[in-house]
Amino acid sequence: MKILIATTCTPDDRKTLAIVRSLGRAGHEVVVGGDDFQGQAFYSKYVGRLVRYPHPASDPEGFLDALRRLLEREKFDALLPANDYTTVALAEVKSAWRSLVAMPVPDPGPLAITRDKFETGRLAREFGIRTPLTFSPSDEDELRQAAQRLSYPCVFKLSKGAGAVGLRFVESWDHLLRCYRDRSGRSDMIFDRDRPLVQEFVPGEVHSLVALFCRGEPRAAMTQKRLRMYPARGGVGIYNETTAEPHLRELGLALLKALEWHGPAMVEFLIRSDTGEAYLIEVNGRYWGTLDLAIRAGIDVPLMAARMAAEGDIEPVSNYQVGLRYRWPISFGVLHARDSGQWLRSLWDFFGPAVGVISDLSAADPGPHFAEFSYGVSRLLKRWLR
């Protein structure tokens, strides 16, 4: 197959690299598009060709026009959007572009619900799924009313966003008020900095269901948990382990079925440490950062998604390796060591020998790691110079 992967300039972008390697190792022709070629995936040996287009946030019409012209010139068997920006942009045109290319992406309506954490929580509660107590204050008076119903620490986050951007753990009313007033940065099609959420803090571990759906029915599903995160207190998974958790599988699949989901998704839960109860945190309606763990465990989501797009449907896959651990040393292991306060212990966790633990480091495909390392060094030098 000839497959186009649509992404944007994103350093630390593990998921696009996982997609590229998955499809390239399977022998498919891989073309990767981006607005700027800064990121690991652009330098993989499995990339057959790079194409450039405008960023969908800064020039949405230019992004779609450039892709449409490419699809009119060349025949692709599937188009896989790899991140939030390209997924949101392409979901809007997938029906209109049906004759140009097949895309395993959700419809705009369900995707809009999952992108809004407040609306996702509302839907989850309709199915009896627990969520942290959450408020969406529109002004400081409503913020004060919400604070009276919460204890500290509590969580301040964006209603729409990605990763750990905008996430803060709040220790007092003064701290909460400062977070609310200091919402620096610009809002765009993915990040809404004008509408924050204030949420109950639930102590526990982050677990998740990752899945691939075909028109409302699951074609693959796996549960996993985070052993290390960056930032360490609450961020993206950087050292994860596959698990077998039927209850989480049931909750996550029920939610995605209700959305009549199509394509990849990750449903995140917090397992409360004192009760073992599961609380829904969010749904990521695209490929997730720890995608390579699912691939290596036996559920090759990108390959399945490409086949599903080209063929219309695929046979479900249910078996995977439980207890497989996966770590991402560059650059997340280095960043974790820098910020954890236990840098020797952290470096050993990510770079030391460990039986049954694998990583994305590849002697056969070293280009992405050199690219990521050079970017990390330049970022540290700029910070030092400032």
SERO-4910 file (N, C-alpha, C, O; in steps of 0.05 Angstrom, whole numbers):
BEGIN
 pado doro    nc1    nc2    nc3   cac1   cac2   cac3    cc1    cc2    cc3    oc1    oc2    oc3
  Met    A     17    -24      0      0      0      0     17     25      0     40     25      9
  Lys    A      6     46    -11     19     73    -10      3     89     10    -21     94      6
  Ile    A     17     98     32      2    110     54     14    138     60     39    141     62
  Leu    A     -3    157     63      4    185     70     -1    189    100    -23    185    109
  Ile    A     19    198    114     16    205    143     18    235    145     37    247    137
  Ala    A     -3    247    157     -5    276    160      1    283    189    -14    275    207
  Thr    A     22    299    193     29    308    220     38    337    218     35    350    197
  Thr    A     48    348    240     59    375    240     86    374    255     94    354    266
  Cys    A    100    396    254    126    398    267    123    395    297    112    413    310
  Thr    A    131    372    308    127    366    336    151    351    347    151    326    345
  Pro    A    170    364    359    191    350    372    180    332    394    158    338    405
  Asp    A    193    311    401    183    291    420    159    275    410    144    263    426
  Asp    A    154    275    384    130    263    373    135    233    369    144    224    347
  Arg    A    130    218    390    135    189    389    115    174    371    122    154    358
  Lys    A     90    183    371     69    168    358     73    167    328     68    147    315
  Thr    A     81    190    316     85    190    287    108    172    279    107    158    259
  Leu    A    130    172    296    152    153    290    142    125    292    150    108    275
  Ala    A    126    118    312    115     91    314     99     83    289    101     60    280
  Ile    A     83    102    279     67     96    255     85     91    231     81     72    216
  Val    A    105    109    227    123    106    205    138     79    205    139     65    185
  Arg    A    148     72    228    163     47    231    145     23    226    153      3    213
  Ser    A    121     24    237    103      2    234     97     -4    205     99    -26    196
  Leu    A     90     17    190     82     14    162    106      8    145    105     -8    126
  Gly    A    129     20    151    153     16    135    164    -12    139    172    -25    119
  Arg    A    163    -22    163    173    -50    168    155    -70    154    164    -92    147
  Ala    A    130    -63    150    111    -81    137    114    -80    106    101    -95     92
  Gly    A    132    -63     97    138    -62     68    121    -42     52    122    -42     28
  His    A    106    -25     66     89     -5     52    105     20     45    124     27     59
  Glu    A     96     34     25    108     59     17     97     81     35     73     86     36
  Val    A    115     95     49    107    115     69    114    143     60    138    148     55
  Val    A     95    160     58     99    189     52     90    204     77     68    200     87
  Val    A    107    222     87    100    238    111     99    267    104    117    278     92
  Gly    A     77    280    113     74    309    108     77    324    134     70    314    156
  Gly    A     87    349    132     90    366    155     93    395    147    100    401    124
  Asp    A     89    413    166     93    441    160    123    449    163    131    469    151
  Asp    A    138    434    178    166    438    182    178    411    190    166    397    206
  Phe    A    201    404    180    212    378    185    230    377    210    253    370    208
  Gln    A    218    383    232    231    381    258    216    362    275    193    368    284
  Gly    A    227    339    280    213    317    294    225    291    286    237    288    265
  Gln    A    222    271    303    235    245    300    227    231    274    245    221    259
  Ala    A    202    230    269    192    213    247    202    222    220    205    205    202
  Phe    A    208    247    216    217    256    190    244    245    182    252    245    158
  Tyr    A    259    234    201    286    224    196    289    194    198    311    183    200
  Ser    A    267    181    198    267    151    198    274    141    170    267    153    150
  Lys    A    289    119    169    296    107    143    272     96    129    273     89    105
  Tyr    A    249     93    143    225     82    131    209    103    116    189     96    103
  Val    A    217    128    117    203    149    103    212    149     74    236    153     68
  Gly    A    193    145     56    200    145     27    203    173     16    219    178     -1
  Arg    A    186    191     26    186    218     16    173    237     36    155    229     51
  Leu    A    182    262     37    170    282     53    155    302     36    164    309     14
  Val    A    132    312     45    118    333     31    112    355     52    107    350     75
  Arg    A    112    380     42    108    403     60     81    416     54     72    418     31
  Tyr    A     68    425     75     43    440     73     41    460     96     56    458    115
  Pro    A     23    480     95     20    498    117      9    484    142     -4    463    140
  His    A     13    496    165      3    485    190    -28    489    190    -37    510    184
  Pro    A    -43    468    198    -72    471    197    -84    491    217   -106    501    213
  Ala    A    -68    499    237    -78    519    256    -74    547    245    -92    564    248
  Ser    A    -52    552    232    -46    579    222    -58    584    195    -64    607    188
  Asp    A    -61    563    179    -71    566    152    -88    541    144    -79    525    128
  Pro    A   -112    539    156   -128    515    151   -135    510    122   -135    488    112
  Glu    A   -142    532    108   -149    529     80   -124    520     63   -127    504     46
  Gly    A   -101    532     69    -77    525     55    -69    496     60    -60    482     42
  Phe    A    -73    487     85    -67    459     92    -84    440     76    -74    421     64
  Leu    A   -110    444     76   -128    427     61   -124    428     31   -126    408     17
  Asp    A   -119    452     21   -115    455     -7    -89    440    -17    -90    427    -38
  Ala    A    -68    443     -1    -43    429     -9    -47    399     -8    -37    385    -26
  Leu    A    -61    388     12    -66    359     13    -84    350     -9    -80    329    -21
  Arg    A   -105    366    -14   -123    358    -35   -109    356    -62   -114    338    -78
  Arg    A    -93    376    -68    -78    376    -94    -59    352    -96    -56    340   -117
  Leu    A    -47    345    -73    -29    321    -73    -46    296    -78    -37    278    -93
  Leu    A    -69    293    -66    -86    270    -69    -98    268    -97   -103    246   -107
  Glu    A   -102    291   -110   -111    291   -137    -90    282   -157    -95    271   -178
  Arg    A    -64    289   -150    -42    281   -168    -34    252   -165    -26    239   -184
  Glu    A    -35    242   -140    -25    215   -134    -46    198   -120    -64    208   -106
  Lys    A    -45    172   -125    -64    154   -113    -52    143    -87    -30    131    -87
  Phe    A    -66    147    -65    -58    136    -39    -80    117    -30   -103    121    -34
  Asp    A    -71     95    -17    -90     75     -7   -103     84     19   -125     76     25
  Ala    A    -88    100     34    -99    110     60    -85    135     68    -61    139     61
  Leu    A    -99    152     83    -88    176     95    -92    174    125   -115    172    134
  Leu    A    -70    174    140    -71    172    169    -63    198    182    -39    205    182
  Pro    A    -81    214    194    -73    237    209    -61    228    236    -72    211    249
  Ala    A    -37    239    243    -22    228    265    -25    244    291    -17    234    312
  Asn    A    -35    269    290    -37    284    315    -64    299    316    -81    296    299
  Asp    A    -67    315    337    -92    329    342    -99    348    319   -121    348    309
  Tyr    A    -79    364    311    -85    384    290    -94    372    264   -115    380    253
  Thr    A    -80    352    255    -87    340    229   -113    323    231   -128    322    212
  Thr    A   -117    311    254   -141    295    258   -166    312    258   -186    306    244
  Val    A   -165    335    272   -188    353    273   -194    364    245   -217    365    237
  Ala    A   -173    373    232   -176    385    205   -188    365    185   -205    372    170
  Leu    A   -177    341    185   -186    321    165   -212    308    172   -226    299    154
  Ala    A   -220    307    197   -246    297    204   -269    313    191   -290    303    184
  Glu    A   -264    339    188   -284    357    177   -289    352    147   -310    358    136
  Val    A   -269    341    133   -271    337    104   -272    308     95   -271    302     71
  Lys    A   -272    289    114   -270    261    107   -292    252     89   -288    236     71
  Ser    A   -317    262     93   -339    254     76   -336    266     48   -340    252     28
  Ala    A   -328    291     47   -324    304     20   -301    293      5   -301    293    -20
  Trp    A   -281    282     19   -258    271      5   -259    241      2   -239    228     -5
  Arg    A   -283    229      5   -285    200      4   -275    189    -23   -264    167    -23
  Ser    A   -279    204    -44   -271    194    -71   -240    197    -75   -229    185    -93
  Leu    A   -227    214    -58   -199    218    -61   -182    198    -46   -162    188    -56
  Val    A   -190    192    -21   -174    174     -4   -191    165     20   -210    179     28
  Ala    A   -184    142     31   -198    132     55   -182    141     80   -157    139     81
  Met    A   -197    150    100   -184    159    125   -198    146    149   -222    150    152
  Pro    A   -184    132    166   -196    120    190   -197    141    212   -181    140    232
  Val    A   -215    160    210   -218    182    230   -247    183    238   -265    176    223
  Pro    A   -252    193    262   -280    195    272   -295    218    258   -283    235    245
  Asp    A   -321    217    260   -337    239    250   -333    264    267   -325    261    290
  Pro    A   -338    288    256   -333    312    272   -348    314    298   -338    324    318
  Gly    A   -373    304    299   -389    306    323   -377    291    347   -372    303    367
  Pro    A   -373    265    344   -360    250    366   -333    261    373   -325    262    397
  Leu    A   -317    269    354   -291    280    359   -293    306    376   -276    310    394
  Ala    A   -312    323    370   -316    347    385   -322    342    414   -313    356    432
  Ile    A   -337    320    419   -344    313    447   -319    305    462   -314    313    485
  Thr    A   -303    288    450   -279    278    464   -258    300    468   -242    299    486
  Arg    A   -258    321    451   -239    342    454   -247    361    476   -230    376    486
  Asp    A   -272    360    485   -281    377    507   -283    360    532   -302    343    534
  Lys    A   -265    363    551   -264    346    575   -289    348    592   -298    329    604
  Phe    A   -301    372    592   -326    375    607   -349    359    595   -364    346    610
  Glu    A   -352    360    569   -373    345    555   -367    315    556   -386    299    558
  Thr    A   -342    307    555   -335    279    557   -344    268    584   -355    246    586
  Gly    A   -339    284    605   -347    275    632   -377    273    635   -387    255    648
  Arg    A   -391    292    622   -421    291    623   -431    265    611   -449    252    621
  Leu    A   -420    258    587   -428    233    574   -421    209    591   -437    190    593
  Ala    A   -397    209    602   -388    186    618   -408    181    642   -415    158    648
  Arg    A   -416    202    655   -434    199    678   -461    187    670   -474    174    686
  Glu    A   -469    192    645   -494    180    636   -492    150    635   -512    136    636
  Phe    A   -468    139    632   -463    110    631   -454     99    658   -445     76    659
  Gly    A   -456    115    679   -448    106    705   -418    105    710   -409     92    728
  Ile    A   -403    119    693   -374    119    696   -367    143    715   -375    166    709
  Arg    A   -352    138    735   -344    159    754   -325    179    740   -309    172    723
  Thr    A   -328    204    748   -309    225    740   -303    242    764   -319    244    782
  Pro    A   -279    255    764   -274    274    786   -294    297    786   -304    304    765
  Leu    A   -300    307    809   -317    331    811   -304    354    795   -282    361    801
  Thr    A   -319    364    775   -307    383    756   -325    407    753   -349    405    752
  Phe    A   -312    431    751   -326    456    747   -313    471    723   -289    468    718
  Ser    A   -330    486    709   -320    502    687   -328    531    692   -348    541    681
  Pro    A   -313    545    709   -321    573    717   -317    593    694   -296    592    680
  Ser    A   -336    610    690   -335    630    669   -324    656    679   -317    674    663
  Asp    A   -322    660    706   -311    684    717   -300    678    745   -302    655    754
  Glu    A   -289    698    758   -277    693    784   -297    687    806   -291    673    825
  Asp    A   -322    697    803   -343    691    823   -349    661    821   -352    647    842
  Glu    A   -352    650    797   -358    622    794   -334    605    803   -337    583    813
  Leu    A   -310    616    799   -286    602    808   -286    599    839   -279    579    850
  Arg    A   -294    621    852   -295    621    881   -316    601    891   -312    587    911
  Gln    A   -339    600    878   -360    581    885   -350    552    882   -355    535    898
  Ala    A   -335    547    860   -324    520    855   -304    513    877   -304    490    887
  Ala    A   -287    532    884   -267    527    904   -278    520    931   -266    505    946
  Gln    A   -302    530    937   -315    523    963   -323    494    965   -328    483    986
  Arg    A   -326    481    941   -334    453    941   -311    434    937   -314    409    936
  Leu    A   -287    445    934   -263    428    930   -244    431    953   -244    451    967
  Ser    A   -228    411    957   -206    412    976   -179    414    960   -179    411    936
  Tyr    A   -158    419    975   -132    422    962   -114    398    970   -115    388    992
  Pro    A    -97    388    951    -94    400    924   -118    394    906   -132    374    910
  Cys    A   -121    411    886   -140    406    865   -126    410    839   -102    416    838
  Val    A   -140    406    817   -128    405    790   -139    428    774   -163    432    772
  Phe    A   -121    443    761   -129    464    742   -119    455    714    -95    448    711
  Lys    A   -137    454    694   -130    444    668   -146    459    647   -165    473    653
  Leu    A   -139    455    622   -153    466    600   -177    448    593   -174    423    594
  Ser    A   -199    460    585   -222    443    577   -216    429    551   -225    407    546
  Lys    A   -200    442    533   -192    430    508   -162    433    506   -151    455    509
  Gly    A   -148    412    501   -119    412    499   -108    385    493   -122    367    484
  Ala    A    -82    382    497    -68    357    491    -44    354    510    -32    374    518
  Gly    A    -37    329    516    -15    324    533    -20    336    561    -43    336    571
  Ala    A      1    347    573     -1    359    599      0    390    598      4    403    618
  Val    A     -5    401    574     -4    430    570    -26    443    587    -49    436    584
  Gly    A    -18    462    603    -38    477    620    -45    463    645    -61    474    661
  Leu    A    -35    439    650    -42    424    675    -26    434    698     -2    436    697
  Arg    A    -40    440    720    -27    449    745    -41    437    769    -65    433    769
  Phe    A    -25    430    789    -35    420    814    -35    444    834    -14    455    840
  Val    A    -58    450    844    -63    475    859    -64    469    889    -77    450    897
  Glu    A    -49    485    905    -46    480    933    -62    499    951    -64    494    975
  Ser    A    -74    520    940    -88    539    957   -106    556    939   -105    556    915
  Trp    A   -124    572    953   -141    590    938   -125    611    923   -131    617    900
  Asp    A   -105    622    935    -88    642    922    -75    631    897    -73    644    877
  His    A    -65    606    900    -52    593    877    -73    588    855    -66    592    831
  Leu    A    -97    580    862   -117    575    842   -124    601    827   -128    601    803
  Leu    A   -127    623    842   -134    648    830   -111    657    811   -117    668    790
  Arg    A    -86    653    819    -64    660    801    -65    644    775    -60    655    754
  Cys    A    -71    618    778    -73    601    754    -95    611    735    -91    612    711
  Tyr    A   -117    619    747   -140    628    731   -133    654    717   -141    658    693
  Arg    A   -119    672    730   -113    698    718    -89    696    699    -88    712    680
  Asp    A    -72    677    704    -47    675    687    -50    652    667    -38    631    671
  Arg    A    -66    657    647    -69    636    626    -55    646    601    -67    654    581
  Ser    A    -29    644    602    -13    655    580    -14    635    556    -21    612    559
  Gly    A     -7    646    533     -8    629    509    -34    635    493    -53    645    503
  Arg    A    -32    627    468    -55    632    450    -73    607    447    -63    585    447
  Ser    A    -99    612    445   -117    591    439   -117    586    409   -112    604    393
  Asp    A   -122    561    402   -124    554    373   -144    532    370   -161    527    388
  Met    A   -143    517    348   -163    496    342   -161    473    361   -179    456    363
  Ile    A   -139    470    376   -135    448    395   -136    458    424   -148    445    441
  Phe    A   -122    480    430   -119    490    457   -138    513    462   -138    533    448
  Asp    A   -156    510    483   -174    531    491   -165    541    518   -172    530    539
  Arg    A   -150    563    518   -140    574    543   -159    593    556   -155    602    579
  Asp    A   -181    599    542   -201    618    553   -221    604    571   -236    617    587
  Arg    A   -223    577    570   -243    563    585   -229    540    601   -228    518    591
  Pro    A   -219    546    625   -206    525    641   -226    509    657   -249    516    660
  Leu    A   -216    487    667   -231    470    685   -217    469    712   -193    470    714
  Val    A   -233    466    733   -222    462    760   -234    435    770   -258    431    768
  Gln    A   -217    418    779   -225    390    783   -214    379    809   -193    386    819
  Glu    A   -230    361    821   -222    346    844   -197    330    839   -194    318    817
  Phe    A   -178    330    858   -154    314    855   -160    285    864   -169    281    887
  Val    A   -155    266    847   -158    238    853   -131    225    855   -117    222    835
  Pro    A   -122    216    879    -96    204    882    -97    176    870   -116    160    875
  Gly    A    -77    169    855    -76    142    844    -59    140    819    -45    158    812
  Glu    A    -61    117    805    -45    111    781    -62    116    756    -87    114    757
  Val    A    -49    124    735    -62    129    709    -61    102    693    -40     92    687
  His    A    -85     93    687    -88     69    670   -104     78    645   -117     99    646
  Ser    A   -102     63    624   -117     70    600   -125     46    583   -112     25    584
  Leu    A   -146     50    568   -154     32    547   -146     45    520   -153     68    515
  Val    A   -132     30    504   -126     40    476   -140     21    457   -141     -3    462
  Ala    A   -151     33    436   -168     17    419   -168     27    390   -160     49    384
  Leu    A   -177      9    372   -183     16    345   -212      8    339   -219    -15    344
  Phe    A   -228     26    328   -256     21    323   -262     23    294   -249     39    279
  Cys    A   -282      8    285   -292      9    258   -322     15    259   -338     -3    265
  Arg    A   -330     39    253   -358     47    253   -373     38    278   -394     25    275
  Gly    A   -363     44    301   -376     38    326   -371     11    338   -382      5    359
  Glu    A   -354     -6    325   -348    -32    336   -318    -35    340   -303    -28    322
  Pro    A   -309    -47    362   -281    -49    367   -268    -70    349   -279    -92    344
  Arg    A   -244    -64    340   -228    -83    324   -202    -90    339   -189   -110    331
  Ala    A   -195    -75    359   -172    -82    376   -174    -65    402   -184    -43    401
  Ala    A   -165    -76    424   -166    -62    449   -145    -73    468   -140    -97    468
  Met    A   -132    -56    484   -112    -64    502   -112    -44    526   -117    -21    522
  Thr    A   -106    -54    550   -103    -37    573    -73    -35    580    -58    -53    575
  Gln    A    -67    -12    593    -39     -7    601    -39     12    625    -59     24    631
  Lys    A    -16     14    638    -13     33    660     13     48    658     32     38    646
  Arg    A     15     71    671     39     88    670     56     82    695     46     83    718
  Leu    A     81     75    690    100     71    712    116     96    718    123    102    741
  Arg    A    121    112    697    134    138    700    120    158    681    110    150    660
  Met    A    119    183    690    107    204    674    125    228    672    143    232    688
  Tyr    A    120    245    652    134    270    650    113    292    642    100    289    621
  Pro    A    110    312    659    123    316    685    115    294    705     94    281    702
  Ala    A    132    290    725    130    266    742    104    265    757     93    243    762
  Arg    A     93    288    766     69    288    782     44    282    766     25    270    777
  Gly    A     44    290    742     21    286    725     26    295    696     26    319    690
  Gly    A     32    276    679     39    283    652     35    259    634     20    241    640
  Val    A     49    259    611     47    237    592     62    213    602     81    215    617
  Gly    A     54    189    593     67    165    600     94    162    585     95    165    561
  Ile    A    115    157    600    141    154    587    154    127    594    176    120    584
  Tyr    A    141    111    612    150     84    619    125     69    626    114     73    648
  Asn    A    115     53    608     88     41    611     90     10    611    110     -1    602
  Glu    A     68     -2    620     67    -31    620     39    -40    611     19    -29    619
  Thr    A     38    -61    595     12    -72    586     -1    -87    609     13   -100    625
  Thr    A    -27    -86    611    -42    -99    632    -66   -114    620    -72   -111    596
  Ala    A    -79   -129    637   -105   -142    629   -125   -134    650   -127   -146    672
  Glu    A   -142   -114    644   -161   -103    663   -189   -103    650   -196    -83    637
  Pro    A   -203   -125    653   -229   -127    640   -249   -104    647   -264    -96    630
  His    A   -248    -95    672   -267    -74    680   -261    -48    664   -280    -35    654
  Leu    A   -236    -40    662   -229    -16    646   -236    -20    617   -246     -2    604
  Arg    A   -231    -44    607   -237    -50    579   -267    -46    574   -275    -34    555
  Glu    A   -284    -56    593   -313    -54    590   -322    -25    591   -338    -17    574
  Leu    A   -311     -9    610   -319     19    612   -310     35    587   -326     50    576
  Gly    A   -285     31    578   -276     46    556   -290     40    530   -297     57    514
  Leu    A   -294     14    525   -308      6    501   -337     15    500   -347     23    479
  Ala    A   -350     15    523   -378     24    524   -380     54    516   -398     62    502
  Leu    A   -360     70    526   -361     98    519   -356    103    490   -369    119    477
  Leu    A   -336     88    478   -330     92    450   -353     81    432   -358     92    411
  Lys    A   -366     60    441   -389     50    425   -412     71    425   -425     75    405
  Ala    A   -416     83    448   -437    104    450   -431    127    431   -450    140    421
  Leu    A   -406    132    426   -398    154    408   -398    145    379   -393    161    361
  Glu    A   -404    119    374   -402    107    347   -375    114    335   -373    124    312
  Trp    A   -354    108    350   -327    116    343   -316    102    318   -324     79    312
  His    A   -298    116    304   -285    104    281   -256    113    281   -250    137    281
  Gly    A   -237     94    282   -209    101    283   -197     95    310   -209     81    326
  Pro    A   -173    105    315   -159    100    340   -168    119    362   -178    140    357
  Ala    A   -165    110    387   -172    127    410   -159    115    435   -153     91    437
  Met    A   -155    133    455   -145    124    481   -164    136    502   -170    160    502
  Val    A   -173    119    521   -191    128    543   -174    126    568   -165    104    576
  Glu    A   -170    149    582   -153    150    606   -170    149    631   -190    163    634
  Phe    A   -160    133    650   -172    131    677   -152    136    698   -128    131    695
  Leu    A   -161    145    721   -146    144    746   -157    123    764   -181    123    769
  Ile    A   -140    105    773   -149     84    792   -143     95    820   -120     96    828
  Arg    A   -164    101    835   -160    114    861   -145     95    880   -153     71    883
  Ser    A   -124    105    893   -106     88    908   -119     77    933   -112     55    942
  Asp    A   -138     91    945   -150     82    970   -174     64    966   -181     48    984
  Thr    A   -188     65    943   -212     49    939   -210     30    915   -225     11    913
  Gly    A   -191     36    896   -190     20    872   -210     27    851   -213     13    831
  Glu    A   -226     48    856   -247     57    837   -234     71    813   -214     85    815
  Ala    A   -247     67    790   -237     79    765   -252    106    760   -276    106    761
  Tyr    A   -237    127    754   -248    153    747   -239    160    719   -215    159    713
  Leu    A   -257    167    702   -250    175    675   -236    203    676   -246    221    689
  Ile    A   -214    206    662   -200    231    660   -205    245    633   -213    268    633
  Glu    A   -201    230    611   -205    242    585   -205    220    564   -197    197    569
  Val    A   -213    228    540   -211    211    516   -194    225    496   -200    248    488
  Asn    A   -173    213    486   -156    224    465   -165    211    439   -161    187    434
  Gly    A   -178    226    422   -190    215    397   -171    214    374   -178    222    352
  Arg    A   -146    204    379   -126    201    358   -105    181    368   -108    170    390
  Tyr    A    -84    178    352    -63    160    361    -50    173    387    -49    197    390
  Trp    A    -41    156    404    -31    164    430      0    162    431     12    148    415
  Gly    A     12    176    450     41    177    452     54    151    456     76    146    446
  Thr    A     42    133    471     54    107    477     45     85    457     45     62    464
  Leu    A     39     94    433     29     76    412     48     52    407     38     29    402
  Asp    A     74     56    409     93     35    402     90     11    421     97    -11    414
  Leu    A     81     16    446     77     -6    465     56    -25    454     60    -49    456
  Ala    A     34    -15    444     13    -32    433     23    -48    409     18    -71    407
  Ile    A     39    -34    392     49    -47    368     67    -71    376     65    -93    366
  Arg    A     85    -66    395    104    -86    403     91   -108    419    101   -131    420
  Ala    A     68   -102    432     54   -123    447     37   -141    429     26   -161    439
  Gly    A     34   -134    404     19   -151    386     -5   -138    373    -19   -151    357
  Ile    A    -11   -113    380    -34    -99    368    -23    -76    351    -19    -54    362
  Asp    A    -18    -81    326     -6    -62    308    -28    -43    297    -38    -47    275
  Val    A    -35    -23    313    -57     -6    307    -54      9    280    -73     10    265
  Pro    A    -30     21    275    -28     36    249    -31     18    225    -45     25    205
  Leu    A    -20     -6    226    -22    -25    204    -51    -34    201    -61    -36    178
  Met    A    -65    -39    223    -93    -47    222   -110    -24    212   -129    -29    196
  Ala    A   -104      1    220   -120     24    212   -117     28    182   -136     35    168
  Ala    A    -92     25    171    -88     29    143   -103      8    127   -115     14    106
  Arg    A   -102    -17    136   -117    -39    122   -147    -34    124   -161    -39    105
  Met    A   -156    -25    147   -185    -20    151   -194      2    132   -216      1    120
  Ala    A   -177     23    128   -184     44    110   -185     35     81   -204     41     66
  Ala    A   -165     19     73   -163     10     45   -184    -12     39   -194    -13     16
  Glu    A   -190    -29     58   -207    -53     53   -235    -49     63   -253    -65     56
  Gly    A   -240    -30     80   -267    -25     90   -271    -36    118   -286    -24    134
  Asp    A   -258    -58    125   -260    -70    151   -238    -91    154   -225    -99    135
  Ile    A   -233   -100    179   -213   -120    185   -223   -139    206   -243   -133    219
  Glu    A   -210   -161    209   -217   -180    231   -207   -169    258   -185   -157    259
  Pro    A   -222   -172    279   -213   -163    305   -188   -177    315   -184   -201    309
  Val    A   -172   -163    331   -149   -175    344   -152   -171    374   -157   -148    383
  Ser    A   -150   -192    389   -155   -191    418   -131   -199    435   -130   -191    458
  Asn    A   -113   -214    424    -91   -224    439    -67   -205    438    -60   -194    417
  Tyr    A    -55   -201    461    -30   -185    463    -14   -194    487    -24   -208    505
  Gln    A     11   -185    488     29   -193    510     23   -176    534     26   -151    533
  Val    A     16   -188    556     11   -174    581     36   -173    598     52   -193    598
  Gly    A     41   -151    611     65   -148    627     90   -138    612    111   -137    623
  Leu    A     86   -130    587    108   -119    572    113    -90    580     94    -74    582
  Arg    A    138    -84    586    145    -57    594    160    -42    572    177    -55    558
  Tyr    A    155    -16    569    167     -1    547    174     26    558    159     38    573
  Arg    A    198     36    550    208     61    559    218     78    536    226     67    515
  Trp    A    217    105    539    225    124    518    248    140    530    243    161    542
  Pro    A    273    132    525    296    145    538    302    173    527    308    191    542
  Ile    A    300    177    500    307    202    488    281    214    476    270    203    457
  Ser    A    272    237    486    286    253    505    272    252    533    281    265    552
  Phe    A    252    235    536    236    236    560    251    225    584    248    235    606
  Gly    A    268    204    580    284    194    602    303    215    613    307    218    637
  Val    A    315    230    594    334    252    602    319    274    617    328    284    637
  Leu    A    296    282    606    280    303    619    270    294    647    270    310    666
  His    A    262    269    649    253    259    675    276    259    695    272    267    719
  Ala    A    300    252    686    324    252    704    330    280    713    337    285    736
  Arg    A    327    299    695    333    327    701    314    338    723    323    354    740
  Asp    A    289    331    721    269    343    738    261    327    762    247    337    780
  Ser    A    268    301    763    258    284    785    272    288    811    261    281    832
  Gly    A    296    300    811    311    302    836    327    278    843    343    278    862
  Gln    A    324    256    828    339    231    832    350    223    804    343    203    793
  Trp    A    369    239    794    377    236    766    392    210    761    389    199    739
  Leu    A    408    201    780    422    175    776    402    152    774    404    135    757
  Arg    A    383    151    793    363    130    793    346    132    768    340    111    756
  Ser    A    339    156    759    322    159    736    337    150    710    326    136    694
  Leu    A    362    159    708    378    151    684    381    120    683    380    109    661
  Trp    A    384    108    706    386     78    706    360     66    698    360     46    683
  Asp    A    337     77    707    311     67    699    307     67    669    296     48    658
  Phe    A    317     88    656    312     91    627    334     81    609    329     74    586
  Phe    A    359     80    620    381     72    602    395     46    612    410     34    597
  Gly    A    390     38    637    403     14    647    391    -11    636    369    -11    626
  Pro    A    406    -34    637    396    -59    628    372    -68    645    373    -66    669
  Ala    A    352    -79    632    328    -88    647    315   -111    631    309   -109    608
  Val    A    312   -134    644    301   -158    631    272   -153    625    256   -144    642
  Gly    A    264   -159    601    236   -156    593    226   -128    588    202   -123    586
  Val    A    245   -109    586    238    -81    581    249    -73    554    273    -78    548
  Ile    A    233    -61    537    243    -52    511    239    -22    508    226     -9    525
  Ser    A    249    -10    486    247     18    482    246     24    452    247      6    436
  Asp    A    243     50    445    242     57    417    270     62    405    272     69    382
  Leu    A    291     58    421    318     61    411    323     39    390    318     15    396
  Ser    A    333     46    367    337     26    345    363     31    331    367     52    318
  Ala    A    381     12    333    407     14    318    402     12    288    418     23    273
  Ala    A    380     -1    280    374     -3    252    362     22    240    362     26    216
  Asp    A    351     40    258    339     64    248    346     87    268    330     97    283
  Pro    A    372     95    267    382    114    287    375    143    281    377    160    299
  Gly    A    368    150    257    364    178    249    345    193    268    351    215    275
  Pro    A    322    181    275    303    196    293    316    203    319    310    225    330
  His    A    333    186    330    345    191    357    366    213    355    368    230    373
  Phe    A    381    214    333    400    236    330    386    262    326    394    283    337
  Ala    A    363    262    312    348    286    308    336    296    334    337    320    340
  Glu    A    326    278    350    314    285    376    336    295    395    332    315    409
  Phe    A    359    282    395    381    290    413    391    318    405    396    334    423
  Ser    A    395    323    379    405    349    371    385    371    378    393    393    386
  Tyr    A    359    365    375    339    385    382    340    390    412    338    413    421
  Gly    A    342    369    428    344    372    457    367    388    466    365    405    484
  Val    A    390    384    454    415    399    460    411    428    454    418    446    469
  Ser    A    399    434    430    395    462    422    375    475    441    378    499    447
  Arg    A    355    461    450    336    472    469    349    479    495    343    500    507
  Leu    A    366    461    505    380    467    531    400    490    528    402    506    546
  Leu    A    413    492    505    432    514    500    417    541    500    426    560    511
  Lys    A    394    541    487    379    566    486    369    574    514    369    598    521
  Arg    A    361    554    529    352    560    557    376    571    573    372    589    589
  Trp    A    399    559    570    423    567    585    431    595    577    438    611    594
  Leu    A    430    601    551    438    628    542    419    650    552    427    672    558
  Arg    A    393    642    555    374    662    565    379    668    595    365    684    607
***
